[in-house]
Amino acid sequence: MTIIRVPKSWEIPERDVTPESAYLNRRRFLKTLMGTGIGASLMPILGCEKSEEVNSKLAATLDTATLEAKRNPAFSEVDRPTTERILAGQYNNYYEFGMTKSIWQAAQSLPTENWKVEVTGLVKNPRTYDLDDLQKAFPIEERIYRFRCVEAWSMVIPWLGFPMKSLIAAVEPTDKAKFVRFTSYYDSKITVGPFWTLGKNLPWPYTEGLRLEEMANDIAFFAIGNYGHLLPKQHGAPIRAVLPWKYGFKGAKSIVKIEFVETQPATFWNTIDSHEYDFEANVNPQKPHPRWSQATEKFISNGPNLKWEKRPTLPYNGYGEYVASLYA
């Protein structure tokens, strides 16, 4: 039996959920979505009911152009195997395209041609980059990082891209710049959000933010690819933030604007519920989510959730040597 907690008025978790349409008002509806989230996630990742045709279509979405890059030896391995590419490509949080994890099909409507990323705000050298510009301006490398979701599941993904500090050096923030805000692509006709109409009341476009010293850390990363290819759309093509010591929702996808600002910016999930999604959002096994423990995590694999390997959560997701000093 599911225990249901009454959330705030526009709270929607970053979860795999199934609504019960019989509820008649918004609060009851949202409460049901949140209460059923854990149960829905117990379904198999790639169940035997999936046809060869569906699996073929999924594989095709991952068949993007090859992206060559040397692996950074400092980030060449972690304490668990790399997640299979097909699993990582079909189990995604991308709220702009829906609330389930299986949004890979919906995400294919993302238009990525002639993509532009505007870098603006309190900088000496504002720039607008396209994807070719990014590959020419910044040496591309591969890094294998742990990925930890606030929902207590995890992956290991080989990302291709460049350190965020390289962009900082290129645009030269002024002394007034204390934070950075990432804005994701949004078009209400394409990125429709959850399939229920209340999604239109959420604080679109999706935004995320960091302190400038967090962005300048050695492991803060912009990814333009993974698994040796340009980013598939369900992973946040063509450029996303990768912050391995923070929970996954901090990694803004499909970035169109990077803005250096003086004050802490509002962010999507923190605006919806700051109690559950704080601005820092560092992986911390000692700080439970209001509705579940963060002391352990499940490493996703084939088969049902109950069979996934369970591991202790590492402080800062195992990257404390790089980032703990930021929070001393």
MOQUIGI-V579491 format. One record per residue. RES is the residue in three letters. PHI is phi as a letter, one per 30 degrees, with the letter a starting at -180 (* if undefined). Layout:
RES|PHI / RES|PHI
This chain:
MET|* / THR|d / ILE|c / ILE|c / ARG|c / VAL|d / PRO|d / LYS|d / SER|d / TRP|b / GLU|d / ILE|b / PRO|d / GLU|d / ARG|b / ASP|c / VAL|b / THR|b / PRO|d / GLU|c / SER|d / ALA|d / TYR|d / LEU|c / ASN|b / ARG|d / ARG|d / ARG|d / PHE|d / LEU|d / LYS|d / THR|d / LEU|e / MET|d / GLY|d / THR|c / GLY|e / ILE|d / GLY|d / ALA|d / SER|d / LEU|d / MET|d / PRO|d / ILE|d / LEU|b / GLY|d / CYS|d / GLU|d / LYS|d / SER|d / GLU|d / GLU|d / VAL|d / ASN|d / SER|d / LYS|d / LEU|d / ALA|e / ALA|d / THR|d / LEU|c / ASP|d / THR|d / ALA|d / THR|d / LEU|b / GLU|d / ALA|a / LYS|d / ARG|d / ASN|d / PRO|d / ALA|d / PHE|b / SER|c / GLU|a / VAL|b / ASP|d / ARG|a / PRO|d / THR|d / THR|d / GLU|e / ARG|e / ILE|d / LEU|d / ALA|d / GLY|d / GLN|b / TYR|b / ASN|b / ASN|c / TYR|a / TYR|d / GLU|d / PHE|c / GLY|k / MET|c / THR|d / LYS|d / SER|c / ILE|c / TRP|e / GLN|d / ALA|d / ALA|d / GLN|d / SER|d / LEU|d / PRO|d / THR|c / GLU|d / ASN|h / TRP|d / LYS|b / VAL|b / GLU|d / VAL|c / THR|b / GLY|j / LEU|d / VAL|b / LYS|d / ASN|b / PRO|d / ARG|b / THR|b / TYR|c / ASP|c / LEU|d / ASP|d / ASP|e / LEU|d / GLN|d / LYS|d / ALA|d / PHE|b / PRO|e / ILE|d / GLU|b / GLU|c / ARG|b / ILE|c / TYR|b / ARG|d / PHE|b / ARG|b / CYS|d / VAL|d / GLU|d / ALA|i / TRP|c / SER|b / MET|b / VAL|b / ILE|b / PRO|d / TRP|c / LEU|b / GLY|l / PHE|b / PRO|d / MET|d / LYS|d / SER|d / LEU|d / ILE|e / ALA|d / ALA|d / VAL|c / GLU|h / PRO|e / THR|d / ASP|d / LYS|d / ALA|d / LYS|c / PHE|b / VAL|b / ARG|b / PHE|c / THR|c / SER|c / TYR|e / TYR|b / ASP|b / SER|e / LYS|d / ILE|c / THR|d / VAL|d / GLY|i / PRO|e / PHE|d / TRP|c / THR|d / LEU|d / GLY|e / LYS|d / ASN|c / LEU|d / PRO|d / TRP|d / PRO|d / TYR|d / THR|b / GLU|b / GLY|a / LEU|b / ARG|d / LEU|d / GLU|d / GLU|d / MET|d / ALA|d / ASN|d / ASP|e / ILE|c / ALA|d / PHE|b / PHE|c / ALA|c / ILE|c / GLY|a / ASN|a / TYR|h / GLY|i / HIS|b / LEU|e / LEU|e / PRO|d / LYS|d / GLN|d / HIS|c / GLY|j / ALA|e / PRO|c / ILE|b / ARG|b / ALA|d / VAL|b / LEU|b / PRO|d / TRP|c / LYS|c / TYR|d / GLY|e / PHE|d / LYS|d / GLY|d / ALA|e / LYS|c / SER|h / ILE|d / VAL|c / LYS|b / ILE|b / GLU|b / PHE|c / VAL|b / GLU|c / THR|c / GLN|e / PRO|d / ALA|d / THR|b / PHE|e / TRP|d / ASN|d / THR|d / ILE|d / ASP|a / SER|d / HIS|d / GLU|c / TYR|b / ASP|d / PHE|d / GLU|d / ALA|h / ASN|d / VAL|d / ASN|b / PRO|d / GLN|d / LYS|c / PRO|d / HIS|d / PRO|e / ARG|c / TRP|a / SER|d / GLN|c / ALA|d / THR|b / GLU|b / LYS|c / PHE|d / ILE|d / SER|a / ASN|d / GLY|j / PRO|d / ASN|e / LEU|d / LYS|c / TRP|d / GLU|d / LYS|c / ARG|b / PRO|d / THR|d / LEU|c / PRO|e / TYR|h / ASN|h / GLY|j / TYR|c / GLY|e / GLU|d / TYR|c / VAL|b / ALA|e / SER|d / LEU|d / TYR|b / ALA|d
